[in-house]
Amino acid sequence: MRILAYQLMDAAGLQRGRLTGITLRGEDLIDADQVAEQISLDIGREARLVAEQAVDRVRDKFGPYIIGPAAAFPRAS
């Protein structure tokens, strides 16, 4: 669906930097837990989703306190 959205914008000659919104309607959708990938037209958001998935996998493997914000990391004095 993301590729289709990009193709629609390209076909319309729209500038992505000036486009503030686009609406797509999906039919015959499946449950979210069966979706292989969540789509986004925002590259920054897409990167955060990938990072969030990686953090979740690390926490699942090593425990909930193994990874977090650098500012919360205890420093040696």
JOTARA-V461675 format. One record per pair of residues at least 12 apart in sequence whose C-alpha atoms are under 7 Angstrom apart, sorted by the first residue. I is the first residue (numbers start at 1). J is the second residue. D is the distance in whole Angstrom. If there is no record, write none. Layout:
# JOTARA-V461675
<<I;J;D> <I;J;D>>
This chain:
# JOTARA-V461675
<<2;39;6> <2;40;7> <2;41;7>>
